[in-house]
Amino acid sequence: MEMNDIENMIDELRSGKVKQVEITKEDFLQFRSVLVQQEDFKQFHGIAKHGGNVVYEYLSQPRS
């Protein structure tokens, strides 16, 4: 997964253009390394799925 792809996915979630993005187990560490650097990191909610994939959503309120 390219850095531009990751940044685009994060921007689309943030803007509400998409409700969810699914990240494969293989791309998870690379995606997360970019995600944790975001100022609004706590507004991204990841849900682990069977098989190692993670579905991310953007929350209107930061999680605690």
Protein Blocks (a to p, Z undefined) as FASTA:
>chain_A
ZZklmmmmmmmmmnomambdcddfklmmmmmmmmmmpmklmmpccdddehhiacddddfb
dcZZ
